[in-house]
Amino acid sequence: MVTGLAIRDAVVRYGPTIAVDGVSLDVAPGEVVALLGPSGSGKSSLLRAVAGLEPLAGGSVSWDGVDLTSVPVHRRGFAMMFQDGQLFPHLSVAGNVGYALAGRERAERERRVGELLELVGLVGYGPRPVTALSGGQAQRVALARSLAASPRLLMLDEPLSALDTGLREHLLGVLDATLQATGTPALYVTHDQDEAFAIADRVAVLAAGRLLQVDDPATLWRQPVNAEVAGFLGYRLTLDAAQAASLGWPGTPGGLVAVGPDGLVADPSGTEVPVLGIRPRRGGTEFSITVPGGGVGRVRTRELLTHADRRTHLAVRLDPTGCVVLPTGFALDTARNVPVAPESDDARANPVAR
């Protein structure tokens, strides 16, 4: 028997559209699993199906071996946090956090609310109206409210996507620390790779309703199972052996080389390539360059240039630590510079995590 959450061959349909297509996934006690994918990949639909907000057209969702198909939303023991918080505007901060504790003695309720506000860094905020809070404070209240009744699973649907970058990074740390402190298992939906890698014990990559790969962040980054996963993670340039060799790859890669965001570096001793464009970045410059044999790559340097700078060539080389070699059998479609899987390879494999 699987302890914790077990999703098996889950299917979610909206009329003729299949939003989730045969997904199987486990979440162990105390584990945080991120559902990562682009818009329309099915990650939010899967989350809603686990919550009981969407019916399953096939498959099952269970907890500790008990099938939840006929269990209503409010009896599953799960909590859900949305990107807008969905706080009750007529209640104070304490009223919102303590909403799930109705029926308990007042002293116990106040103690629990105080513990949670301390946990999310809002000591003393209890009497304040939620309408007077900043966006970041409101999300921390929403997190405290979600944890108030000690749910056996917390589900988070892009809870930080509406916040600015600096605040998002800060609250990600708060959220991570809170989940660790409470030992609450979680399913965390996001389209942001860095966010998923920062908070999750394992990351599940979805596309078009199918589960492509489930792994811990380090394994996922270094060993994407196919070109689709590699491309979504940021390995957007693919080179054959000859192209890799022309850019200084040591030895023979033994397959196609997928180049990550830091896979191409500027090096005066490297290969000189044409510059297509210059884009200023914080603390440096990003060059778009033409790769020998076809394809467009990007190189970041610490030079502070502007759009008006007229550099026509840049010397670059591959850094193997920023690249991955795709599984054998892939061929390069040189017209589109994309890898093509062999017919026998199921590039949409649906591995069960664990």
ZATORDREN-613663 format. One line per 5 residues: for each residue x, y, z of C-alpha. Coordinates in pm, 1 decimal. Example, Ala and Ser with C-alpha at 12.3 -4.5 7.8 and 13.67 -1.06 7.14 Angstrom:
BEGIN
1230.0:-450.0:780.0 ~ 1367.0:-106.0:714.0
This chain:
BEGIN
0.0:0.0:0.0 ~ 122.7:349.5:-89.4 ~ 136.1:582.1:211.3 ~ 13.5:933.3:137.8 ~ -134.4:1044.5:-193.2
-153.9:803.6:-486.5 ~ -282.7:917.0:-826.1 ~ -328.8:634.8:-1075.9 ~ -404.3:675.7:-1447.9 ~ -600.7:995.0:-1380.7
-806.8:1134.9:-1668.8 ~ -987.6:1470.9:-1664.3 ~ -1209.5:1577.8:-1954.1 ~ -1385.4:1900.3:-2042.5 ~ -1629.6:1782.8:-2307.3
-1421.9:1637.2:-2592.4 ~ -1100.4:1793.6:-2457.2 ~ -870.0:1574.7:-2249.5 ~ -699.1:1800.2:-1993.0 ~ -527.3:1521.0:-1796.3
-436.2:1205.9:-1984.4 ~ -350.1:898.1:-1778.7 ~ -129.3:1058.8:-1512.3 ~ 12.1:849.6:-1225.8 ~ 196.7:1014.6:-937.7
264.0:969.0:-565.3 ~ 321.1:1222.6:-288.1 ~ 480.6:1073.6:23.4 ~ 433.6:1205.2:379.4 ~ 627.6:1529.5:425.1
715.1:1551.5:55.6 ~ 666.6:1852.9:-172.6 ~ 601.7:1766.0:-537.9 ~ 586.0:2044.4:-795.2 ~ 364.5:2010.4:-1101.3
559.4:2201.0:-1365.7 ~ 448.7:2280.3:-1717.6 ~ 337.3:2551.9:-1959.1 ~ -16.2:2691.9:-1968.2 ~ -258.7:2425.2:-2081.4
-39.7:2136.3:-1967.2 ~ -307.4:2004.8:-1728.6 ~ -133.8:2079.7:-1399.4 ~ -417.4:2287.1:-1246.3 ~ -679.6:2041.9:-1372.8
-491.4:1757.7:-1203.0 ~ -473.1:1957.0:-879.7 ~ -846.3:2026.1:-888.7 ~ -917.0:1658.2:-950.0 ~ -712.7:1563.9:-643.5
-910.2:1819.9:-442.1 ~ -1237.9:1677.3:-571.2 ~ -1328.9:1998.1:-752.6 ~ -1319.7:1822.1:-1090.4 ~ -1455.9:1471.8:-1151.4
-1224.0:1202.1:-1280.5 ~ -1323.0:1055.3:-1616.6 ~ -1085.4:768.8:-1546.6 ~ -831.9:644.1:-1295.0 ~ -828.0:703.5:-922.2
-705.3:923.1:-637.5 ~ -643.0:763.4:-298.0 ~ -492.8:846.8:39.7 ~ -319.6:577.6:243.6 ~ -480.4:321.3:15.6
-836.3:455.4:59.5 ~ -1010.5:551.9:-266.0 ~ -1136.9:910.3:-255.0 ~ -1360.0:898.5:-563.6 ~ -1683.8:922.9:-366.5
-1542.9:1137.9:-84.5 ~ -1667.0:1500.9:-104.8 ~ -1424.0:1791.9:-109.4 ~ -1474.6:1896.3:252.6 ~ -1410.4:1545.1:384.8
-1080.7:1475.3:206.8 ~ -872.2:1652.2:468.3 ~ -692.6:1860.2:205.6 ~ -643.6:2236.5:186.4 ~ -597.0:2453.5:-121.3
-421.5:2788.1:-167.8 ~ -480.3:2996.5:-479.7 ~ -278.4:3273.7:-641.7 ~ -520.1:3545.2:-525.5 ~ -545.7:3417.2:-167.6
-926.9:3435.1:-168.1 ~ -940.9:3587.2:180.6 ~ -1271.3:3690.7:338.8 ~ -1272.9:4074.0:320.9 ~ -1520.2:4112.5:608.8
-1295.1:3923.9:853.4 ~ -975.6:4032.1:1025.1 ~ -643.6:3855.3:974.2 ~ -712.1:3640.6:1281.6 ~ -1066.6:3575.3:1163.7
-941.8:3448.5:830.4 ~ -673.1:3226.1:980.7 ~ -912.1:3087.9:1241.3 ~ -1198.4:3027.2:997.2 ~ -1119.8:2655.4:969.3
-1107.3:2625.3:1349.0 ~ -1473.7:2709.3:1410.2 ~ -1615.3:2489.6:1684.6 ~ -1297.6:2475.0:1888.7 ~ -1267.8:2647.5:2222.1
-1175.8:3014.0:2199.0 ~ -848.2:2978.1:2387.5 ~ -737.6:2689.0:2168.3 ~ -837.1:2877.6:1852.3 ~ -648.0:3191.4:1956.7
-339.1:2987.2:2046.9 ~ -338.1:2812.8:1708.7 ~ -388.9:3139.1:1518.3 ~ -101.1:3297.2:1709.7 ~ 127.4:3003.1:1628.4
50.1:3024.4:1259.0 ~ 93.7:3401.5:1236.4 ~ 431.4:3365.0:1403.4 ~ 520.6:3087.9:1160.5 ~ 454.2:3310.7:857.2
612.2:3621.1:1010.0 ~ 297.0:3817.6:1093.3 ~ 307.0:3841.0:1473.3 ~ 68.7:4112.1:1592.4 ~ -127.8:4129.9:1267.3
-431.9:3942.5:1402.5 ~ -665.2:4242.7:1454.5 ~ -587.6:4406.7:1120.0 ~ -842.8:4406.5:836.7 ~ -720.1:4198.7:543.3
-813.7:4482.1:308.5 ~ -524.2:4684.8:456.6 ~ -259.7:4421.5:376.0 ~ -4.6:4423.9:97.2 ~ -13.4:4145.2:-160.6
268.8:3958.3:9.0 ~ 109.8:3987.7:353.0 ~ -223.3:3866.8:216.6 ~ -58.6:3555.9:69.5 ~ 105.8:3480.7:403.2
-234.9:3503.9:570.2 ~ -374.3:3269.8:303.8 ~ -93.3:3023.6:377.4 ~ -158.8:3039.7:752.1 ~ -530.6:2984.7:692.3
-457.3:2684.8:469.2 ~ -248.6:2525.0:744.4 ~ -483.3:2609.5:1032.5 ~ -666.7:2278.3:1040.9 ~ -344.6:2074.8:991.1
-442.1:1936.3:647.7 ~ -295.4:1603.5:546.8 ~ -216.2:1754.7:204.2 ~ -169.7:2118.2:99.5 ~ -238.4:2203.7:-265.2
-102.4:2530.0:-404.1 ~ -211.4:2661.2:-743.8 ~ 54.1:2913.6:-858.1 ~ 32.3:3092.3:-519.6 ~ 307.4:3346.0:-598.5
250.5:3420.5:-967.4 ~ 70.4:3751.8:-907.9 ~ 359.6:3898.6:-705.1 ~ 661.7:4092.6:-824.2 ~ 996.3:3913.4:-854.9
1157.2:4029.1:-531.3 ~ 850.6:3959.2:-318.7 ~ 796.4:3625.6:-492.3 ~ 1147.9:3511.7:-405.6 ~ 1105.6:3622.3:-43.2
771.7:3447.2:1.0 ~ 906.0:3133.9:-164.8 ~ 1154.7:3115.8:122.0 ~ 875.6:3172.4:375.2 ~ 663.8:2903.6:212.5
949.8:2654.5:197.7 ~ 1040.8:2711.7:562.3 ~ 676.8:2680.9:668.7 ~ 623.9:2350.2:488.7 ~ 946.7:2215.7:634.3
853.0:2327.7:985.3 ~ 506.8:2170.8:972.1 ~ 603.7:1859.6:774.1 ~ 299.5:1915.7:550.9 ~ 308.2:1726.1:219.3
220.7:1944.9:-76.4 ~ 135.5:1952.4:-444.2 ~ 265.7:2279.4:-586.8 ~ 153.5:2398.3:-931.2 ~ 380.0:2640.1:-1118.1
503.9:2724.2:-1467.1 ~ 824.5:2873.9:-1324.6 ~ 1120.0:2633.0:-1335.6 ~ 1324.2:2817.7:-1071.6 ~ 1027.1:2822.1:-834.9
972.2:2447.8:-876.2 ~ 1340.3:2366.6:-828.8 ~ 1363.2:2584.9:-517.2 ~ 1074.7:2434.7:-322.9 ~ 1016.1:2078.4:-443.8
1165.5:1747.5:-337.1 ~ 1059.0:1616.0:-676.7 ~ 937.7:1787.4:-992.6 ~ 676.9:1641.2:-1229.7 ~ 688.1:1786.3:-1581.7
357.8:1785.9:-1771.8 ~ 275.5:1873.8:-2131.2 ~ -57.3:1843.4:-2315.1 ~ -206.0:1655.3:-2019.2 ~ 65.4:1387.1:-2007.8
330.5:1332.3:-1743.8 ~ 671.4:1330.6:-1913.2 ~ 915.2:1294.8:-1624.7 ~ 926.7:1290.6:-1245.4 ~ 1258.6:1332.3:-1066.2
1440.2:1526.9:-798.3 ~ 1551.4:1867.9:-930.5 ~ 1918.3:1775.0:-979.0 ~ 1838.3:1458.5:-1175.7 ~ 1573.2:1634.6:-1381.9
1818.2:1909.1:-1478.1 ~ 2107.5:1678.9:-1561.6 ~ 1908.1:1390.3:-1714.1 ~ 1592.9:1506.1:-1898.1 ~ 1431.8:1195.5:-2046.1
1360.6:1349.6:-2384.5 ~ 1393.3:1661.1:-2597.4 ~ 1053.6:1799.5:-2493.0 ~ 1150.3:1805.2:-2126.5 ~ 1494.3:1945.3:-2209.3
1340.6:2223.1:-2418.4 ~ 1094.9:2324.6:-2148.6 ~ 1371.1:2338.5:-1887.4 ~ 1567.2:2582.9:-2102.0 ~ 1782.0:2358.7:-2322.5
1655.1:2531.8:-2635.0 ~ 1949.7:2475.0:-2869.9 ~ 2039.0:2125.6:-2987.8 ~ 2369.4:2039.4:-3157.1 ~ 2490.0:1730.9:-3339.6
2837.6:1588.0:-3276.5 ~ 3002.5:1794.9:-3550.0 ~ 2850.0:2121.0:-3425.9 ~ 2947.5:2041.4:-3066.9 ~ 3303.9:1966.1:-3176.6
3326.1:2297.1:-3362.8 ~ 3243.4:2476.0:-3037.6 ~ 3506.5:2299.1:-2831.3 ~ 3320.8:1997.6:-2689.2 ~ 3585.5:1768.9:-2537.1
3586.2:1434.3:-2716.8 ~ 3272.9:1291.4:-2880.4 ~ 2944.7:1352.7:-2696.3 ~ 2788.7:1021.0:-2804.1 ~ 2456.7:1183.7:-2891.2
2287.5:1515.1:-2949.1 ~ 2393.6:1794.5:-2713.4 ~ 2118.3:2009.1:-2561.9 ~ 2256.4:2348.5:-2460.8 ~ 2123.5:2507.0:-2142.0
2106.2:2877.6:-2049.7 ~ 2469.7:2868.8:-1933.5 ~ 2594.2:2615.3:-2186.9 ~ 2753.6:2871.3:-2419.4 ~ 3017.4:3102.5:-2273.9
3225.1:3384.6:-2420.2 ~ 3592.0:3285.7:-2448.2 ~ 3862.0:3471.5:-2649.4 ~ 4012.9:3134.4:-2743.0 ~ 3678.3:2995.0:-2862.0
3511.1:2984.2:-3201.0 ~ 3419.4:3319.4:-3355.6 ~ 3052.4:3330.6:-3453.4 ~ 2823.6:3601.3:-3598.1 ~ 2622.5:3815.8:-3355.1
2254.3:3849.6:-3445.6 ~ 2149.1:4080.5:-3165.0 ~ 2241.7:4241.1:-2835.3 ~ 2007.8:4266.4:-2537.2 ~ 2107.2:4452.0:-2219.8
2045.8:4256.5:-1899.9 ~ 2088.0:4330.4:-1530.1 ~ 2461.9:4322.9:-1467.8 ~ 2553.2:4222.7:-1820.9 ~ 2454.1:4162.8:-2181.7
2289.1:3875.8:-2369.0 ~ 2411.7:3803.6:-2722.4 ~ 2209.4:3612.1:-2980.7 ~ 2458.6:3426.4:-3198.1 ~ 2452.9:3198.7:-3503.0
2589.9:2853.0:-3430.4 ~ 2813.2:2683.6:-3690.6 ~ 2597.6:2450.1:-3898.4 ~ 2270.8:2624.9:-3809.3 ~ 2077.0:2727.3:-3503.0
2062.0:3028.0:-3273.3 ~ 2224.7:3032.9:-2932.3 ~ 2241.0:3282.3:-2646.6 ~ 2547.2:3389.3:-2452.6 ~ 2549.6:3607.2:-2141.8
2849.0:3818.9:-2044.5 ~ 2916.7:4076.0:-1773.1 ~ 2983.8:4345.6:-2027.1 ~ 2747.1:4640.6:-1992.4 ~ 2649.3:4713.6:-2352.4
2345.3:4878.5:-2509.3 ~ 2126.9:4803.1:-2810.4 ~ 2331.7:5058.2:-3004.5 ~ 2657.7:4864.6:-2970.7 ~ 2771.9:4724.1:-3303.8
2954.7:4401.3:-3232.6 ~ 2934.4:4167.6:-3529.9 ~ 3121.2:3862.7:-3393.6 ~ 3183.7:3694.5:-3059.4 ~ 3422.4:3411.8:-2965.8
3237.1:3135.2:-2776.9 ~ 3273.3:2776.7:-2660.1 ~ 3055.1:2510.5:-2503.5 ~ 3069.6:2453.2:-2130.6 ~ 2977.3:2084.7:-2080.5
2855.0:2155.6:-1726.4 ~ 2577.1:2368.0:-1878.1 ~ 2474.7:2106.8:-2136.4 ~ 2323.7:1759.0:-2141.3 ~ 2366.2:1474.7:-2388.8
2023.4:1347.4:-2494.9 ~ 1946.3:975.4:-2481.0 ~ 2082.0:782.6:-2780.1 ~ 1859.2:740.8:-3082.9 ~ 1757.3:1102.9:-3136.5
1824.6:1260.1:-3476.4 ~ 1856.3:1631.6:-3548.3 ~ 1605.5:1793.6:-3783.9 ~ 1848.7:2050.4:-3923.9 ~ 1573.1:2252.2:-4095.1
1409.7:2331.5:-3759.9 ~ 1705.2:2261.1:-3529.3 ~ 1497.6:2028.3:-3314.8 ~ 1570.7:1670.8:-3206.9 ~ 1342.9:1397.0:-3339.9
1282.4:1084.2:-3133.9 ~ 1307.1:740.1:-3297.4 ~ 974.8:572.0:-3375.1 ~ 1033.7:310.4:-3106.4 ~ 1084.0:571.8:-2835.2
775.0:685.1:-2649.4 ~ 867.3:1047.7:-2588.6 ~ 549.2:1086.1:-2390.2 ~ 625.3:814.3:-2139.5 ~ 428.3:841.2:-1817.9
659.8:712.6:-1544.2 ~ 519.2:655.6:-1197.8 ~ 737.8:844.0:-953.2 ~ 914.1:658.5:-671.3
